[in-house]
């Protein structure tokens, strides 16, 4: 790559242009998942939509792959060469309380949106971790904290601005460009880089939320009790259960320190009194180590899952389950319980309710009839992603008979982001349509450093 080319690019963009030898390169390329590190030839720290356009044109003219990163929670493939566009500087948030909408820049995190919408009694359909970027989360489906009550976040997209492989900035809506809208909402960064997104908000200002912690050895029946309980809950009750190996750390509350625990998470949109009545049976599931439930402002809802905002190395895998019976629960306990050979966090999230309903504006988010989402996450401290493979394979092979697919935002990287795993995130007919649209909008597969949908003209995704 010629030095003069880099100089020309730098003169055309407002944000920084960084090469591997430049100060700030390492910090700019590092995302939330420290197990996946981009190594691009050049980084464009986009400060505006025009910067993204220049970066895409620069890459297209030289046949370079393009990766995009906001927070880096959803890495699928590391850039080895090519161009990395970082969007963290594009942080505008505009709330329209009358229309109940919010418009966000490509680098906005939910922790910036929630405080802006709360004064109006409104909330976005964010996930359990507010430090995640809005755009990639929403366009990957968006299994939110209130998914049973209000459905997937993707179904609330009003419109977006998208830089396509030709470097053009397009306004995409369900009415104006229905095919491209359908593809991007669910297909994420396979069709371009979103620079701005507008979505509907929901009328939520508070929830009855928190959860129960149990010792997994002393209360082995919690998984069964939770599933039986969840089946009878109204759609206002959003919940999940996680099996967590808690470190023996002084910063951890003493009752949980060094134990394998169950954590039942609750986010109920009805009254606190009714919520208290509905969760009462969970106290009978086993001895409770810690109970932390209260009526809380929605702005404090991150405390329900209490996920750390610091970057860590991790691997993960996911499956949508058609049913959760005793065999499924035995599989989880056998392979991911206190005797698991590799420590992992297993979460079973209750879906159904509004999540099972079709979107008003069709999009490519599939498998809506699954009543549960399973995710498995391993922190890679002292172990590698390869070390997790035997365990993950045993779990997901055993669950294959009841699995109906995967959810894009919970897929991992490397082998967990391969062609077969991406295929599992879509209905077969939808994937065929996505491939056709990819061939139209990105025939050279410029946007391939992701959970890739290759165009028909290039076959399998390239990793370069």
N, C-alpha and C positions, 0 to 999 in steps of 0.2 A: 504494500500500500504506500503510495507516494506521500511524502511529507506535504507537498503542495495541495494534495487532495484533502488532507486533514485540515490544513489551514483554511481552505475554501469552505469546508463544512463548518468549521468553528466561526467563520465570519458571518455565516447565515443563520446561526441559532443563538438564542438568548442564553440558554443554559450552558453548562460546561461540556466540553468534549475532551475525553480522557483516554490516554493510551496506557498500556501496562506499566510503563516506567514512570507515569505521572503520579504526583502526590494526590491522594484522594481516590485513586483507582480502586484500591482494595475495599475501602469503606463503601464506595458507590455500588460495587458489584455484590456486596454481601446482603443476603436477605434473612428472613426469619428462620429458615432451615439451614443450619450450618453444615449439613451433610451434603449439600449441593451448592457448589461454588461455580459461578459463571467465569469463564476465561475468554472474554471477547477480544477481538482485535481493537475495537473502539467502543467506548461508551458515550452515549448522548444523554445527558441529564436534562430531559425536556422540561422547559418552563412554560410552554404554551403549545397549542395545536400545531402551529407552523413549524416548531422544532421537530415534532414527530414526523411531519410531512417530509422535511429535509432529510431526516435520518432514514426513512423508508426509501426515498428516492436514491439516496447515496448507496444503500445496500442493494437495491434492485439493479442499478447500473453496473454493479460489480459482481452480481450473482451471489451475494452474501446472505446467509440466513439472518433473520431478525428475531430476537427475543425481547420480551417486555417484562418489566418487573416493577411492582408497586411495593408490596411488603415482603414478597418471596415466600409466602405460606404454601403456595400451590405449585412449587417447582415440579416439573416432570423430567426435564432433560437439561443438563448443563450446556451452555454455549461453549464450544471449543472453536474459537474464532468467531467470525461474524460480527454483528452489531447488536449491542444491548441498549435498549431504550428504557431508562428509568423514569418513572412518572411522579415520584414523591414530591416534586416541587409544584405540581398542578393541584392546588389545595382549595380552590374556591368552593364555598357552600352557600347556596341560595335557597331559602325556604319561602314557599308561597302558602301561607296558612289558609287562605281562602280556597285555593284549589286543592289543598292538602297534598302538596308535592314538594320534593326537594330536588335540586339540580346540583350535581357534584362534579368536580374535576377528577381526572384519572387517578390522582394520587391520594385522594381522600380516604381516611379510615372511618369506621363507624363511630369511634370515640370522638370524632369531630362533628358528626352529624347529630348524635343523640342530644348533646347539650344545646344545639341550635334549634331542635324541634320541640324539646320538652316544654319550654315556656308557652307553647301554643297547644299543649295537651295532645301532642302528636308524637309518633315514634316511627322509625324505619323498621323493616323486618330484618334486623341484624341477627347474626349468629350468637353463639355463646361467648365468643371472644371479640370484644369491640375494637381490638387493635388490628384486626384483619382489614384489608383493603376492600372498599365497597364494590368496585367494578368487577373484579375477578370473582368475588364471592357471589354476587347477584347473577352474573351471566353464566356461572357454573351450576345454577339451580337455586342455591341459597336456602339450605335447610335451617330455618331460623329458630330462635328461641320460642316463637309463638306459631310454629308451623301448623299445628293442628287447628288453631283458631283462625288464622288468616291465610294459610297456604304458603306456597313457595315465594321467596322474594323475587324470583325471576318473573313471576306473573304480574308484578307491579310496575314493570318497566314501561314508561310512557314513550320514551324515545332516547336516541343516543347520537353522538357525533363520532364518526368512524373514519380513520385513515386506512384506506384499502391499499392493496399491493401496488397500485399505479401511483400512489402518493397523493391521491385526491382525498379531500375531506368531504364526507357525505353525511347528510342528516338522514337518519334511518328511523322510521316509525312503522307501526303495524299497518297503517293505511297507505303511507307513501311508498314504502319498499317492503312489502309483506314477506317476500322470499328471503331477503337479506336479514330482515328483522328476525324471522323464524330461525334462521341459521345461527346468528350471533347470540341470541338469547337461548343458551344451552350449549352452543359450540364455542363460545368464549373467544379467545384470541387466535382462532384458526382462520378468521376472515379479515383481520385487520387489528389495529390498535384503537381502542376507544379512548377518546380524549375528554368526553363529558357524557354524563348519563343523568336522565331525569326519571324519577320514579314516584309512585304514590306512597303516601304515608298512611298510617292507621291511627284511629282515635284511641290511643292508649296513653295514660299518664302514670299508672301504677299497676302493680301486680302483687299477688300473694305468692311469695317465692322463697326459695332457700332449699333445704333438704335435710336428709337423715344420713348419718354415717353408722355403719355396723361393722363389727369384726367378722370377716369372712369365715374364719374357722369356727367361731362361736355361733354364727347365724347362717349355716349353709343353705337354708331354705329361702333366702331373700330373693334370689332370681325368680323362683317359682311364684312366690307371693306377689312380687312386683307385676309379673305378666298377668296373673289372674286379676289383680287389682286394676291394672291399666285397661283391660278389655271393657270394663263397664263405665269408664270415665267419659264425661261430655267433652265436646271439642274445646271448651274453654280451659281444659286441663292439659297442659303441655308438660311432658316429663321424660326422663331417661334414667337408666341405672348404669353405673360404671363400676367395674372391678379394678381397683387401683392398688399397686404395691407402693406403700408409703415409705419413704426413706427414714432411717433412724437418725433424724436431724433435730437439733435443739430448737430450730425455728418452727418445727411442726408441733401442733398442739399435743400435749402428752398422751391423751387417750388414744390417739391414732398412730403415734410414733412407732415405726418399725413393723407395722402390721399390714396385712392384706385387708383392705376395707371395701365394702360396698358403699357407694354414694348414690342415693336416690335424689335426683334433682327435680324441682317443682317450679313451674311458672304458670300460675292460675290467674286468668283475667277476670274472673268473677269476684264476688265480695270476699273479704278476709274471713268472715264468719262461715260462709259456705265452703271456702277452701279448707278451713280447719276441720270441718265435718268430713269432707271427702278424703283427706289424708289420714284421718284417725286410724283406719285399719292397718296402715303401714307400721304403726308402732307395735303391732302384734307380730310383725315378721321376724323379730328376734331382738335380743338386747341392743338398745341404741347407745352407741358410744357418744355421739354428739347430735343434738337437734338444733337446727338453725333455720327457723321459718318465721317470716314476718310479713306484714304489709309494707311494701317498699315503693318509693318513687321508681318509675321505670329507668330513670337515669342511673340507678344503683343496681340494675339487674345483672351487671357483669359479675357481681358477688355470688350469683347462684352457682355457676360453674367454677369461678375463681381461677381461670386459666392464666398462667404467668405470661407477661408480655415480653419477656426477654428472649432473644434468639437462642435456639438450642438445635443440636443435630437430631433428627428424628426420621423414622420410616413409618408408613402407615398403609393400611389396606381396608377395603370396605366391601360390603355386600348388602343388597336389599333383600329382605327375607319375606317370603310369602306366608310363612307361619313360624311360630316359635312354640314348639312342643317340648316335652321332657327330654327327647333325644338331642334337640338343639342345645338345651341348657346343660345337659351332661357333657356335650362336646366342648362348650365354652369352659366349663369348670375343669375338665380333664386337661385341656391344652393351655389354658390361660389363667388358671387359678393359682393358689399359693405354691403349687409344686411345678409351675411352668419352668422349662429349662432356660428360657429367655424372658426377662421381665417385660410385661406389656400392660398397657391400659386398654381394657375392653369396654366399649360403651354400646348399650342397646337403647336406641332412641325410638319412642313410640310415635308413629305417624298416623295415617288415617285422618278423619275429620276433613277439614278444608284441603289438606294436602292430597286427598284422593280425588279432588274435583278438577275438571279441565280448566285451563286458563281462558279468560275472556278473549285474549289475543293469542292465538296459537303460537307455540314455540317448540323447540326440540327437546325440552326436558321430559324424560320418559319415565316409565315404570311407576306411575302414580298410585297403582293399586296395592303396592307393598305396604303392609302395616308396620314394619319395623326396619330400621336402618342399623346395621352393625358396623362399627369401626374399631380397628385395632391399631394402636400406636405404640411404638417402642422408642424410647430415648436412647440414642446411640452413644452412650458414655461407656467406654471400655469394650464396646462391641461394634461390629460393622453391619451394614445393611444385609450383607451376605449371610451373616450369622442368624438373621431373622428368617431367612427363606424357609428352612425346614419346618419351623413352627407355623409360619403363615400358611404354607402349603397344606399342612395337616388340618388346620382349622377350616380353611376355605374349601378344600376338597371334601371334607366331611359334611360341610353345609351345602354343597352344590345341589343336592336334590331339592332343597327348599329355597334356593337363591333365585331371584328374578332379575338380577343385574347389579349395577354399581351406580354410585353417585359421584360425579366428576370431582366435586370439591373435596372428597375424602380419599381420592386415589393418591398413591405415593409417587416415588420416582424410580427410575431404572426399570427393573423387571416389573415393578408394580404399576408402571405407566406404559407398558408395551401395547402393541396393537390389539391383542385380545382383551386387555383390560379396558382400553378406550372403547372398543366395540361393545363391551358389556354395559356401558353407560347409556346406550341408545337402543331404541326399538329397531329391528332390522330394516324396515322400510324407511325409517327416518335416517338411518346411517347411509343408506343408498342415496337418499335425497341430499344429504349433507355433502356426500362425495361429489355429486353432480354440481352443486352450488360452489364447492371449493374449486372445481375445475374451471368454473366461469370466473370467479373472483380472485383466485390465487393459483393459476395453472402451474407456476414454477415452485409452489410450496415454499414461498418466501417465509411464511409464518409456520415454522415446523418445530421450533424448540419449545414444545408444549405437549399437552395430551393430544397428539396430532391426529387430524383427519386428513389424509393425503388426497390430492386430486387424482382422478382416474388416469391422468396422463403420466403420472410419475410413479404410480404403484406405492410401495411401502415408503414410509417416511425416512428421509435422510437425517442423520444425526449431526451433519456438519453444517 
